[in-house]
Amino acid sequence: MLAVSLDWLAEYIPFEIETSISQSIAKELNDERNEVDEYLQLLAGKIIPYMDLPEDMTISVHYVDKDVVNAMATLGGHVMIYRGLLEKLANENTLVMLLGHEIGHVKLRHPVKAMGKGVVIGLVLSTVLGQSSDSVANVITDTSMLTMLSFNREQEEDADDEGIKVMNAYYNHVQSSTELFEVLNSEHQAKDLNVPQFLSTHPDTERRIQHLNQLAQTNNWVQQGAIRPIPDTIRKKLAEDKQTAEAALKKETE
């Protein structure tokens, strides 16, 4: 019965327990913050007031300087955006959709649900019995466990809804709400590579695009509007980081 009620039970796990469990990844990610981290955090701070997050929920956005087409949300409100994906975003509107999507996962408690029935049930019991969550948290000894969470199709679509809703609230239109998926699909088809990591657990992309367009129509949201650019200083930093990474790789192979 507890296992069947996993999603319901997860809502009763205090967010502070998530924060406690995620201390290892928080320490690692906060070691070297730069202007890209600050820009992403500032933008997240602008849209969060429109997302109706619980009062005790905090969001920390991190820039990951890796040539990987990916973004993810994990325990404790930590959201990671990789350089490889940021480089492909044409404008800030698309970035807001991405941030809204990932923050939506946190809001809906998807990361803690993705930890598995045993961990969720253990955390719920420790909360109900007033015991420390340390015994349960100790099973999560590898930081990589917190960065390899996988969400199901329904959770991805719910996060999509959160993304487009905050776009409409923030911009008063939803221009570029589907561009994130269109860009990733185009990249995949053009280079004939494996599916980008961001899409590897995001099936039926075309159907998701259709769903977002339908949602906008049903709610009578304006679908065209002004596009805001990603600041030139951020573009410059991404280019510099890419160049540095390529030089380091070349040196390793020589």
N, C-alpha and C positions, 0 to 999 in steps of 0.2 A: 504493500500500500504506500509506503514511504517512497519507494522507487518510482511508482507511477505518478506520484505527486511532486516530482522533481522541480518542475517550473514553479509551482505554487510555493514550495518550501523555500526556494532560493530567495524569494521576496522578503523572507523573514530573517535573512542573514544581515546583520548590521554592516553598513558599508565600511565602518572602521576595521572590521575583520579583514575585508578585502585589502584595505590599505596596509594592514599589518603583514599579511602574507606577501604582499608585493614589494616589501622593503628591499629585497635583494636586487630586483630589477630597477627600482627607483634609484638606488645608489649608483648602479652601473650607468644608467642613462643620464644622470645629472652631473656626471664628472666633468664633461666639457660642453657646456652650452654656448652657443654663439648667436649671431644675429638672425639666423634662420629659425632657431628654436624660439627666440623672442618674438619674431614676427608671427609664427604659427600660434604661439600662446596668446598673443595679443588679439589675433583674428578670432581664435576660439572664444576668448573672453567677450568679444563683441556679439557673438551669436548665442552663447549660452543663456543669456537672459530670456531668449525666445523659446527655449527648449523645455522649460518646466521641469528642471532637475530637482530631485530631493534636496532639502537644505543641507544635508551632511555630505553630499556628493561633490567631490572636487575632480577637476580634469587637468591633467598635466600632459602637454603635447611635446613630443620629442622628435627632432630631426635626426635621421639616421643616414650618415654619409656613406651609402653603399649604392652601387649601380644595380639596384634591384627594383623591379616594378611591383611595389607592394605598399600596403598600409595595414595597420592592425590595431585593435583595441585589446587590452588585457586587464587583469585584475587591478583594483585600486584606482581606476580612472586614468590609466596610462595609455596614451594614444601615440603610436609611432608612424611617422610618415617618411618613407625612403626617398633619397635623392633621385633614384631612377624613375620614380613615378612623378615627383614634383617637376622634373625637367620636361615632362610631356604635357603638363597642364597648360592650356592656352591662356587662361585668365583666372582671376581670383574667384569668380562666380563658381567655376568648376571646383576650385579648392574648397569653397564653402560647402558645396554638396558633399565632397569627400569627408571633411571634418564633421559635418552634421551626421553623416552615415556612421562614422566611427564612434562619435560621442553618443549616438543613438544606441549602439551596442551596449555601452556602459550604462546608460539610463535604464535600459530594459533588462539589465543584469545578465546579459548573455555570457560574459566571460566566466562568471562564477558558475553558471549553469553548465558551461562547456567543460568544467573541471572533472565532471563525472559524478555519478550517483553516490559513490562511497564518500568522496570529499564533501559533497553538499550535505548529505545526511549527517556526517560527522560534525560539520560546522553548525548545523541546525541544532543538533543535540547538545553541543557544548554551549550554545547560546541559551537554550531553554533551561538547561541545568545550571547555568551560571558558572560554567567551568572555563578555563583558559582554552583558547583555540590553538595553543602551541603544539599540542600533540598531533592535531590534524595538519597544521601548517608544516610540521617537520617532514611530512611525506613529500612535500614539494621542495626538494633539495636542489634541483637543477633549474637554474634560471631559464633555460631553453624551454622548459615545460610551460612557462608563462607566455612565451612568444610563439607557440605552435598550436594555439587554440583554434578549433574549427567550429564554425557556426552552421546550422542547417539552413535549408532553403527558406523556410518560414521566417527564421530570424534575420536572414539577409534582406528579405523583402520588407520586414518591419523596420529595419535600419534604413533602407532606401526611403521609406515613407517619412522617417524622421528627418532625413537629409533634405528632401524636397519641401517639407513643411517649413523648416527653418529658413530655407532659401526664400520662400514666399514671404515669410514674416520679416526677414532682414532687408530684402531688396524690393518688396512689393511686386515681384514678378519671379518667374522661374526659368528665365533664359539660361541655357547651358546646363540644365538639370540632368540631361541624359548624356552630355558630352563626355563625361568620365568613362562611361562604358563604350561609347563610340570610338574614343581614342584608343582604348585598350584593345578593342576588337580589330581596329585598323592596323595597329602595331603588330598584332599576332599574324594577321593575314599577309601583311606586306613582307614580313621577314620569315614567314613560314617556320616560326620557332615554337617551342612548347608554350602552352598557355601561360601568360604572365601569372606570377604568384598571386596577385590580387584577385585574379579571376579563377584560380584553381579550385576554390571552394565556393564560387559564385556561379552556379549553373544557370542555363537558360537566359543569357544576357538579353537577347532580343525580346523575350517575353517581359523581362523587367523594364526595358525601355518602353514597351507598349503600356505596361501597368502605370508607369510614372506619367506618361502622356494622358492616359485615361483619368488618372487622379486629378491632374491639373484641369482637365475639361470638366469633370464632375463638380469640382469646387469653384469653377469659374475664375481660376487664377490667370492673371495676365501671363502669357507665355513668351512675350518678347519685351526686352527692356535694355537698359544700359549695361554695358560690360565694363568691369573694373579690371585693370591690368595688375599682374603681380609686380611689385616694385622692382625697378631696375637694379637696385642694390642687392636684392635677393637673387635675381637672375645672375648677376655678376658673381655672387658668392657660390652659387651652384656650379657655374662654369669653372671657377677656380678650383673647387673641390674635385670636379671631374678630371680636370687637367692634372691635378696632384696625384689622384688615384691612378690615372693612366701612366704617369711617369714612374710611379712606384712599381706598377706591374711590369712595365718595360724593363726596369732595372733588375727585377727579380728573375726575368726570363733570359737576360743576357749572360 
